[in-house]
Amino acid sequence: MSKVEDFLTQEEEQEIVAAIRLAEQNTSGEIRVHIEKHTSIDAFERAMEVFHLLKMDETELKNGVLIYLAVKDKTFVICGDKGINDLVPNDFWDCTRDVMVNHFKAGRYKQGLVDGILRAGEQLQKFFPYQDGDVNELSNEISKG
C-alpha cells in the first residue's frame, strides 16, 4: 500500500478526525495527522518541516502535536512543540508510539492512529488541561502530502 489515497478509506479518515476532536476536548493541546507517500529526507526532519508548514508552531501555548506518517517508507514520527517539550520527560511519547507500532505491525493503521491520538490527548491533558474559552487553533482534518 504505497499511495496515500489508498492508505485509509473516507470512513476511516472521518473516524480519525473524530478521535482528534475527542482527544482535544480535555486539553488545550492541538493534534494533527499528516500522511504522505514518501520522504526523501530523514523522517523526523520531514515531520518538523510539515510541523512548520501546517503552522503548528504558531499555537498560543506552543502545545501542538504532529503525528507524521510516510506510508511507503513504513515510518512515522510523533513530535511536539516547544511548550510540550519544555515540560515533559524525554520518554513522554514512547507509550503512545508503542501502542501505534503494535497496531501498525498488524496492519490496523486506522486503529493505530485512533489509539495514538486518544493517548496523546490523555498525555497532553496532564500538562495542558482544557481551559474555559479554549479555541481550536488548528484544523482537525488529516493533511496529505
C-alpha positions as CSV (number, residue, x, y, z in Angstrom):
1,M,0.0,0.0,0.0
2,S,2.0,2.9,-1.2
3,K,-0.4,5.5,-2.4
4,V,-1.7,8.0,0.2
5,E,-5.1,7.9,-1.3
6,D,-5.4,4.2,-0.7
7,F,-4.0,4.2,2.8
8,L,-7.3,5.0,4.6
9,T,-10.9,4.9,3.5
10,Q,-13.0,8.0,3.7
11,E,-14.8,6.4,6.7
12,E,-11.5,5.6,8.4
13,E,-10.4,9.2,7.9
14,Q,-13.6,10.5,9.5
15,E,-13.0,8.2,12.5
16,I,-9.5,9.7,12.9
17,V,-10.9,13.2,12.7
18,A,-13.5,12.3,15.3
19,A,-10.7,10.9,17.5
20,I,-8.8,14.2,17.2
21,R,-12.0,16.1,18.3
22,L,-12.5,13.8,21.2
23,A,-8.8,13.9,22.3
24,E,-8.8,17.7,22.2
25,Q,-12.0,18.0,24.4
26,N,-9.9,17.7,27.6
27,T,-6.8,19.5,26.6
28,S,-5.8,22.9,25.2
29,G,-3.3,20.9,23.1
30,E,-3.7,20.7,19.3
31,I,-3.2,17.4,17.4
32,R,-2.7,17.0,13.7
33,V,-2.1,14.0,11.4
34,H,-0.1,14.3,8.2
35,I,0.2,11.4,5.8
36,E,2.4,11.3,2.7
37,K,3.7,8.6,0.4
38,H,7.4,9.0,0.9
39,T,10.1,11.3,2.2
40,S,13.5,11.8,0.7
41,I,14.9,13.1,3.9
42,D,15.1,11.8,7.5
43,A,11.5,11.3,8.8
44,F,12.0,13.5,11.8
45,E,13.4,16.3,9.7
46,R,10.4,16.0,7.3
47,A,8.0,15.9,10.3
48,M,9.5,19.2,11.5
49,E,9.1,20.7,8.0
50,V,5.5,19.7,7.9
51,F,5.0,21.0,11.5
52,H,6.0,24.4,10.3
53,L,4.1,24.2,7.0
54,L,0.9,23.5,9.0
55,K,1.7,26.4,11.2
56,M,1.6,24.1,14.3
57,D,4.4,26.2,15.8
58,E,2.0,29.2,16.0
59,T,-0.3,28.0,18.7
60,E,-0.6,30.2,21.7
61,L,0.8,27.7,24.3
62,K,3.2,26.0,21.8
63,N,1.4,22.8,22.5
64,G,0.8,21.3,19.1
65,V,1.5,17.6,18.4
66,L,2.0,16.2,14.9
67,I,1.7,12.5,14.0
68,Y,3.6,12.2,10.7
69,L,3.4,9.1,8.5
70,A,5.4,8.3,5.4
71,V,3.4,5.3,4.1
72,K,5.8,3.8,1.5
73,D,8.7,4.2,3.9
74,K,6.7,2.5,6.7
75,T,7.8,5.1,9.2
76,F,6.1,7.6,11.5
77,V,7.1,10.3,13.9
78,I,5.3,11.9,16.8
79,C,6.6,15.4,17.5
80,G,5.5,18.1,19.9
81,D,6.1,21.9,20.0
82,K,8.4,23.7,22.4
83,G,5.8,24.2,25.1
84,I,5.3,20.5,25.4
85,N,9.0,19.6,25.1
86,D,10.0,22.0,27.8
87,L,7.7,20.3,30.3
88,V,7.6,16.6,29.6
89,P,10.2,13.9,30.2
90,N,12.3,12.6,27.3
91,D,10.3,9.4,27.0
92,F,6.9,11.2,27.1
93,W,5.7,9.9,23.7
94,D,7.2,6.3,24.0
95,C,4.0,4.7,25.2
96,T,2.0,6.4,22.5
97,R,4.5,5.2,19.9
98,D,4.4,1.7,21.2
99,V,0.6,1.4,21.1
100,M,0.7,2.6,17.5
101,V,3.5,0.3,16.4
102,N,1.7,-2.7,17.7
103,H,-1.4,-1.8,15.6
104,F,0.7,-0.9,12.5
105,K,2.6,-4.2,12.6
106,A,-0.8,-6.0,12.4
107,G,-2.0,-3.8,9.5
108,R,-4.5,-1.9,11.7
109,Y,-3.5,1.6,10.6
110,K,-6.7,3.4,11.4
111,Q,-6.9,1.8,14.9
112,G,-3.2,2.6,15.5
113,L,-3.8,6.3,14.6
114,V,-7.0,6.5,16.7
115,D,-5.4,4.9,19.7
116,G,-2.3,7.1,19.3
117,I,-4.4,10.2,19.0
118,L,-6.5,9.4,22.1
119,R,-3.4,8.5,24.1
120,A,-1.7,11.8,23.0
121,G,-4.8,13.7,24.2
122,E,-4.6,11.9,27.6
123,Q,-0.9,12.7,27.9
124,L,-1.5,16.4,26.9
125,Q,-4.3,16.8,29.4
126,K,-1.8,16.3,32.3
127,F,0.3,19.3,31.2
128,F,-2.3,21.3,29.2
129,P,-5.8,20.8,30.6
130,Y,-8.7,22.3,28.8
131,Q,-9.4,25.9,29.9
132,D,-12.6,27.8,29.7
133,G,-12.6,29.8,26.4
134,D,-10.1,27.4,24.7
135,V,-10.5,27.7,20.9
136,N,-9.5,25.1,18.4
137,E,-6.4,26.8,16.9
138,L,-5.7,24.2,14.2
139,S,-7.7,22.1,11.8
140,N,-8.6,18.6,12.8
141,E,-8.6,17.3,9.2
142,I,-5.9,15.0,8.0
143,S,-3.3,16.7,5.8
144,K,-1.7,14.9,3.0
145,G,1.5,15.4,1.1
